[in-house]
Amino acid sequence: MTGMLTERDSPYLSFWAILLSFEDRLAMPVSSRLARSESARLPARYYALLLEMIGNAGNSLPRPLSTIGFDALSLQRPGATLALEQVDTLIAAAVEATAREDLGFHLGRLIKPSSHEFLGYALMTSATLDDALRLAARYWRLITPTFSLRHHRDDQDVCIDLEPALPMRPLTLRFHLEALAAAFHEEIGFLLAGRIPAYDLFLPESLAGAASRYRQLAPARVHFAAHGHAGIRIVLSGEAIARPLALADRHALKLARLRCDEALSRLTVEGSMAAWITLMLEESNDHQPRQQELARMLNLSTRTMNRRLAAEGQGFRNLGNLARQQRACRLLAGTRLAITRIAYQLGYRDAANFSRAFRRHHGMSPLDYRTRMSGPVDPGQRD
């Protein structure tokens, strides 16, 4: 695919040449909004890579792409998207043509950070692996609306949770689960110049029959049906995520992030302002974004943002409170962070203010909620 890096490429390519090659794409409108709804559309570039992979193996689809409503050239166009129904049909046709159920896994192994266009270059130029993971969470919607990505850490480890965000057919769900698991492994290896750390990969029980191929992802320790999620959980050590990236470049990162912000803002032109704000609030990990900060990302005034929210029957304060409480629940149930630390991470002045707000919203204290969701609490998690 044009613009894709391969494993043979030097990791020290000029980022300016690569970034500038995408400048013409910025002027092109997004073909459809990516919202949490039936109208969500998926970036076509990954499925173009699937067709390329099938063709290189000497296979062809059992029927013309035109019967699905698109052609191979249309998938290569900047900003091209597919409806989920088209993706369902394409994946089913690909499995029929190849008689293989592991296409998602092998597609994932072909994906590199540069497959994600500007977001990929933001990942590669980040200072550390943790910084890259935080960026992936923040801009995940530029990759796919089929799954959500959560990045959270406790005192020792970092967890990445990938959960289905749209209803998918079983074949489509399995394809994407395998592609995401394999792609994560490959991209970690690319970012760390091949020095992949040992990490834990938790997969649904439905993939247990494919355990033999997941041994190819060593040094990952693969577990099935051990995490109680329908998606994927990846657990990395604090040492692993602190590793510096060879291509770290503050200036290139700033440019790439600006382009990612522009792409996100384009997704809101026809979509819901409330849905976009909720997404940004939920994906924020280190602080609670302020209204002015989000308005700047969209090149809007706070007054215009408020007018658009009011037209949708929403208000920023209510959205912020809801997102804060949802993050509180995730941190209490899914991490071992002390309650005081959670309070500060959510923007409260102290644990007492956090506890009062949480009790008003949920009818119980944070400690009671954690006990109910996770079992008995260690003494260090109380304070």
C-alpha angles and dihedrals in degrees: 000000000000112000095012118133119221130208088259092060117102112251088224098071117144107269092200092061091048095045094047090052088069097048093099090058092065092068092057119092121240105255094224141356122268103219134150093264144088089278094063112132130201128227107259097213095086093051090048086058089051091055090047090051092050092048093049088055090056096253131126132197116264092238136022119277088235089075087064092050104259143060135229094259092054090059090060095055116110111262094012115159138185131213115243089246090057090050090051090054094044094051092047090050091048092052090047092050095049101029086222129127095192098072093113091053093050093044089053091055089058095053118100130175090265088062086075094059113214094004089055091056090048089054094048095049095048118117098237140008090255091055089052092050091050090052091049089054093047095050099029092124088069088065104042142332092208093085135027121224124214123189117194136153139200129195094291113017144030121231125204113196120193111189130176109262099181132044107259135182113256093252092049092047093051091047092054094043091055094043093051094047094049094041092052090054093048094046093049088053092049094048092049095044093248097312097121113183123221109267139163120254116193116195133180119268089246088075096050091101088064094055093120094063093047088063084075087072095070132180083041114102103223121208129181126211091352102116105050095235133120089222138041131298122196120190120196128182123245089246092055097050092046092062113119120239118238093225098049109150120164095198095048090045091054091052093046092049091052089055091048090051090051091050091050092049090053089057089063097052093091098012136078118293090203091052092051094048091047089051093051092046092049095046094050110104109174102040144359107264115235123231092247091054094053093044090055090053088059095040089241134129116244087244092058091046090052091049091053091048092049090052087058092047093250138117130207095232093054092046090049094049092048093048091047092053092047090052089048090055092049093049094046095047100034106038141046094229116139114254092242091055091049089052092054092044090055092051100257119141093229143349093265093061090046093050093050092049092046093049091050091052101039105022094238139069122266089249092053090048092050091049092049093048101036108020128242115004125234113235091246092061095058101072 
